[in-house]
Amino acid sequence: MFNFVLTYILLLFSGHCKKLTPEYAGAAKILGEKTPPRYLAKVDTTKEEKLGKRFDIKGFPTLKWFVDGKDVEYTGGRTTDTIVSWITKKTGNPSDDVSCADLDSKTTGKMNAVYYGEKSGASWDAFLGAAKDGANEKVAFWNTGAECADKVGAKA
């Protein structure tokens, strides 16, 4: 069971945001398929001027992060992967469970950190701390069982 507070990112934009649109749409699709789903919204403040003024939007695109109705600065990247990573770190477990069979297919295309073993103790806490650290936004974090460690020459 999840304790989930509705959190979402609000994209306030004008026609100048064509480059960001496919990245944002890709992130929305991925985040919407997570359990629990995370939601993204977008608003054209050239049409919704009152909203743009309310949130002091001066440039485009502007990304805002809202938690419980309050906006805070969005400090993540502008690609699908970095948007998903940033939001995942803010809303839940920053490391995805992966089976031994799926590990190879998940750890391609970017820097990866994999934790092998029980989800408790000092090593697990250190791993989660690194996964939550915003400085590690470009790293994918995965965790799997100890039985997978031998396959790659690691120790659980």
N, C-alpha and C positions, 0 to 999 in steps of 0.2 A: 504494500500500500504506500502511496506517495502523499506526502504533505506538499502540496503545490500551490503556491501563490501565483495568481495570474500576473505574469511579467511579460513584457513584450517590448519590441523596439519599434519606434515609429519613424518612418522615413518621410521627411518633409521635403518636397522637391518641386522643381519646375521642369520645363522642357530641356534643360541643360544636363539632365541626368541620364542620357542615353547609354553611356558607358557603364554606369552602375546598375542599371535595370536588370540585365540578365544575371549578374552576380547576386543581386538581392533576391530575384525570383528563384534562383537555384538554392539559396540558403533557406528561403521560406519553404520550399518543397521538402528539403532534408529535415528541417526542424519540425515541420508538421507531421512527419512520419515517426518521430521519436515518441517514446513512452515515458512520461506524458508528453503530449505535443507542446511545442512552443510556437507562438504566433507572432507574425510580423505584420505590420500595417503600413500603408503608404498614403500620403496626403499631398495633393498638389496645392501648395500655398499661394500660387498665383490665382487660384480660384477660391480657396478658403483663406482669404486674407486675414480675417479675425484670428484664426488659429495661428497663422504665421506670426502675427504681432504678439499674441499671447505668450508664445514660446520664444520670442525674440530671434526669429529666423532672419538672417541677413545675407547668407550665401547659400548657394546650391551646388551639390546636394548637401543637406544637413541631416545627420543621423542623430536621433535622440533615444536614450534608453530610459524606460519608465518602470518603476517598481512601486506598486501600490499607489499609482496615480501621480507620483512625483518623478520629474525628469532629472537625470544626472547625465554627465558627459559620457558619450560613447567613445571609447578609446581603442576600439579594434580596427582591423584592416578593412579593405574595400573589395575583397574577393570572396567568393562563395565559401571557401575553406576557412578563411580567417573570421568571417562573420559567424559561421557555425561554431567554430572553436570558442570564440569569445562568449557567445550566448550560452553555450553548453557549460562553460566554466562558471558562468554567473547563475545558472539555474539548476544545476544538478551535478551528478558525478562527472568529473572532468576526464575520466578514463572509461573507455568502453570495454565491456566484457567481450572476449573473442575466444572461440574454440581453437584447439590445436590445428584442426583441419582448415580453418579459415584464416589463420594467422598470416600465412604467406601472401594471400591476396589482399589483406588489409594493410600490410606494411610496405607498400610500394608508393613511389612518387613524392615522398617528403621525408623529413627526419622523423624517426619514430623512437619512442621509449616504451619498452615492454616490461611489465612487472610479472614475474612468475612466482606463484605461491599463494599463501593464505592472505585473506584480506583483513589482517589485524597485525598489530605490533608496530615497532619503531620503523622498520623498513617500509611497510605499507603507508604509514603516516608520512614518511619522508617523500615517497613516491607521489602521494596525493598532494602534498604541499608543492612539489615541483609542477604537477599537472595544473594546479589552480593559479600558479604564478603567471601573471600577464606577460612577463618577459619571455615566456615560453610559448607564445601564441602560434608560432610556426611549427611546433612539434606536435605530432599525433601521439596520444597516450593510450595504451592498450594494457589490459590485464588478463591473465589466463592462469590456468592451474599449473602446479609444480611439475606435473607429468610432461608438460610441453618443453620444459627447460632443457632436458637431455637432448632433444631433437636438434637444438641449435648450439649445443655446447655451453649452455649457461647453467648456473646453479640457482635453485629456488631459494 
